[in-house]
Amino acid sequence: MDAQSDKSVAKLAAGGRRWRRPGWLRLEVVILPLLLLYPFFPVLDQLVQSVFDISLRLDRQLVNIFIFAILALALNLQVGYAGLLQLGIAAFFAIGAFSTGILTVGKYPFQIGFWGALVAAPAFAGTAGLALGAPTIRLRGDYLAIVTLGFGEVTRVVLLNLENITDGSRGLNPIPTPWLPDWLTPAAAGDATGRMHFLTMYYVALAVLAGLVIVFRTLERTRQGREFVALREDELVAACMGINPARTKLIAFAAGAAIAGLAGALYATNLTTTAEPNTYDFTYSIMVLCCVIIGGLGSLRGVLLGAAVLLTFDNVLSPLLTNLIQRQLSGGSSNVLASFTNWRWLVFGLALVLMMRLRPEGLWPSSRVKAELHREEER
């Protein structure tokens, strides 16, 4: 007993002497100032312009990356935390976008503006999440995936056929730019107004994303967050421990749908149009699911990393490679294979297969998921 005690004390002493990274060296603390300053110092844009003579416009693409990172966080709440296989997240994304259009365009009498729609759109999407979750709380696994997939397709078709409300394939437009105080509004029109719209959407999307990261970090340490994880691991055991699975599922459905609606409101306002309903098809749901799986199920940092990698590849690298390939090939514009965007889904699928084979826990997994997948190796 004395020898074991001495070993335990030695281990504790060694652990106590282990160097701990100070808070100011965290990755988020380094990246956030860079993102805040990038619209005014677009270093990568200037580098690509000087080397390849191509306008990258990474600052504009970052807004879309922020918005889809918010959407990935919504799906991670349902799939990564609560274990609900959701394949219709694009439906709530569309509900948020079209709610924003209905509440802000001049065609309707509401015209509550961007800031009002930023509150109302998540409420509408969250209500739709409750409506979907209430009759499906008994479903699990593949059955739940099929129902959510069907809900996504039904929502898209309904939005497409309600032409009197959604303008059908044309979508609702123009969605007004966010209202700002007079002292922030540029006096000149044209480029100055467009620049102000971009800066507003950039910093609003970044602020919403940062706020949600803080909320999810806090959620992981709360009772509700532990209930989500318990439900994901074993619903029967969670129920035996006093957790109400039906209530927990409904909270996950509603909260995830509301955050997806928030992302939809930002997306529509950034585009100044809701776009056509076919935009919000199954591919959006699959892309966001790939962000969650490649980054790491249930991992907050992993989801952000997965969204950054996939969206940067899709929105930045893919058009850049297409441009470079077409420059090298004669008559590349008429060659289907010369457009890298035409076969990027092959790259997505290959990356997903390799991740499932070589690193199933994701690029930046949570410690709990990593321990579960490598339990036998640790033994």
ZIURKA-V901132 format. One record per backbone hydrogen bond with DSSP energy under -0.5 kcal/mol. CO is the residue of the C=O (numbers start at 1). NH is the residue of the N-H. E is the energy in kcal/mol with one decimal. If there is no record, write none. Layout:
BEGIN
<<CO NH E> <CO NH E>>
END
This chain:
BEGIN
<<1 5 -2.2> <2 6 -2.5> <3 7 -2.2> <4 8 -2.3> <5 9 -2.6> <6 10 -2.3> <7 11 -2.4> <8 12 -2.4> <9 13 -2.4> <10 14 -2.5> <11 15 -2.6> <12 16 -2.2> <13 17 -1.5> <14 18 -0.5> <15 18 -0.7> <22 25 -1.8> <23 26 -1.4> <26 30 -1.2> <27 31 -2.6> <28 32 -2.4> <29 33 -0.6> <30 34 -0.9> <31 35 -2.4> <32 36 -2.2> <33 37 -1.8> <34 38 -1.5> <35 39 -0.6> <37 40 -1.4> <37 41 -1.3> <41 43 -2.2> <42 46 -1.9> <43 47 -2.2> <44 48 -2.6> <45 49 -2.1> <46 50 -2.0> <47 51 -2.1> <48 52 -2.5> <48 53 -0.7> <48 54 -0.8> <49 53 -0.8> <54 56 -0.9> <57 61 -1.7> <58 62 -2.0> <59 63 -0.6> <60 63 -0.7> <60 64 -0.8> <61 65 -2.0> <62 66 -2.6> <63 67 -2.2> <64 68 -2.6> <65 69 -1.8> <66 70 -1.9> <67 71 -1.9> <68 72 -2.2> <69 73 -2.0> <70 74 -1.8> <71 75 -2.0> <72 76 -2.4> <73 77 -1.7> <74 78 -1.1> <75 79 -3.4> <75 80 -0.5> <76 81 -2.3> <77 82 -1.5> <78 84 -3.4> <79 83 -0.6> <83 85 -0.7> <84 86 -1.1> <85 87 -0.5> <88 91 -1.4> <88 92 -0.7> <89 93 -1.6> <90 94 -2.3> <91 95 -2.2> <92 96 -2.2> <93 97 -1.8> <94 98 -2.9> <95 99 -2.2> <96 100 -1.7> <97 101 -1.9> <98 102 -2.6> <99 103 -2.0> <100 104 -0.9> <101 104 -0.7> <101 105 -2.4> <103 112 -2.6> <103 113 -0.5> <105 108 -1.1> <112 116 -0.6> <113 117 -2.2> <114 118 -2.1> <115 119 -0.5> <116 119 -0.9> <116 120 -2.4> <117 121 -2.8> <119 123 -1.0> <120 124 -2.3> <121 125 -2.5> <122 126 -2.8> <123 127 -2.1> <124 128 -2.0> <125 129 -2.0> <126 130 -2.0> <127 131 -2.3> <128 132 -2.0> <129 133 -2.7> <130 134 -2.6> <131 135 -0.7> <132 136 -0.5> <133 136 -0.8> <133 137 -0.6> <134 137 -0.7> <136 139 -1.5> <140 143 -1.3> <140 144 -0.8> <141 145 -2.0> <142 146 -2.3> <143 147 -2.0> <144 148 -2.4> <145 149 -2.2> <146 150 -2.5> <147 151 -2.3> <148 152 -2.0> <149 153 -1.9> <150 154 -2.6> <151 155 -2.4> <152 156 -1.9> <153 157 -2.2> <154 158 -2.7> <155 159 -2.4> <156 160 -1.7> <157 161 -1.8> <158 162 -1.6> <161 163 -1.8> <162 165 -1.2> <162 166 -3.4> <163 167 -1.5> <167 170 -1.9> <168 171 -0.7> <168 277 -0.5> <172 274 -2.1> <174 176 -0.5> <181 184 -1.7> <181 185 -1.0> <189 192 -1.0> <190 194 -2.3> <191 195 -2.6> <192 196 -2.0> <193 197 -2.2> <194 198 -2.2> <195 199 -2.5> <196 200 -2.5> <197 201 -2.4> <198 202 -2.7> <199 203 -2.4> <200 204 -2.4> <201 205 -2.4> <202 206 -2.1> <203 207 -2.4> <204 208 -2.6> <205 209 -2.4> <206 210 -2.6> <207 211 -2.6> <208 212 -2.4> <209 213 -2.1> <210 214 -1.9> <211 215 -2.2> <212 216 -2.8> <213 217 -2.3> <214 218 -2.1> <215 219 -2.5> <216 220 -1.9> <218 221 -1.2> <219 222 -1.5> <219 225 -0.6> <222 226 -1.8> <223 227 -2.0> <224 228 -1.9> <225 229 -1.9> <226 230 -2.5> <227 231 -2.3> <228 232 -2.1> <229 233 -2.2> <230 234 -2.4> <234 238 -2.3> <235 239 -2.2> <236 240 -2.0> <237 241 -1.3> <238 243 -2.2> <239 242 -1.4> <243 245 -0.9> <244 248 -2.3> <245 249 -2.6> <246 250 -2.3> <247 251 -2.2> <248 252 -2.1> <249 253 -2.9> <250 254 -2.8> <251 255 -2.8> <252 256 -2.3> <253 257 -2.3> <254 258 -2.4> <255 259 -2.1> <256 260 -2.1> <257 261 -2.4> <258 262 -1.9> <259 263 -2.1> <260 264 -2.1> <261 265 -2.0> <262 266 -1.9> <263 267 -2.4> <264 268 -2.5> <265 269 -2.0> <266 270 -2.2> <267 271 -1.9> <268 272 -1.2> <268 273 -1.3> <272 174 -0.6> <272 175 -2.1> <276 279 -2.1> <277 280 -1.5> <278 281 -0.5> <279 281 -1.2> <281 284 -1.1> <281 285 -0.9> <282 286 -2.3> <283 287 -2.5> <284 288 -2.3> <285 289 -2.2> <286 290 -2.4> <287 291 -1.8> <288 292 -1.8> <289 293 -2.5> <290 294 -2.9> <291 295 -1.9> <292 296 -2.5> <294 363 -3.0> <295 364 -2.8> <296 299 -2.0> <297 366 -0.5> <298 300 -0.6> <299 303 -2.3> <300 304 -1.8> <301 305 -2.4> <302 306 -3.0> <303 307 -2.6> <304 308 -2.2> <305 309 -2.6> <306 310 -2.5> <307 311 -2.3> <308 312 -1.7> <309 313 -2.1> <310 314 -2.6> <311 315 -2.9> <312 316 -1.8> <312 317 -2.4> <313 318 -2.4> <316 320 -1.6> <317 321 -3.0> <318 322 -2.3> <319 323 -2.2> <320 324 -2.1> <321 325 -2.8> <322 326 -2.3> <323 327 -1.3> <324 328 -1.3> <325 329 -1.8> <326 332 -0.5> <329 332 -1.3> <331 334 -1.3> <332 335 -1.0> <334 336 -0.6> <335 338 -0.6> <336 339 -1.3> <338 340 -0.8> <339 342 -1.6> <340 343 -1.2> <341 344 -0.6> <343 347 -0.9> <344 348 -2.3> <345 349 -2.7> <346 350 -2.4> <347 351 -2.7> <348 352 -2.3> <349 353 -2.3> <350 354 -2.5> <351 355 -2.2> <352 356 -2.3> <353 357 -1.7> <354 358 -3.2> <354 359 -0.6> <355 359 -1.7> <359 362 -1.7> <362 365 -0.6> <366 370 -2.4> <367 371 -2.0> <368 372 -1.9> <369 373 -2.1> <370 374 -1.5> <372 375 -0.8> <374 378 -1.7> <375 379 -1.2>>
END
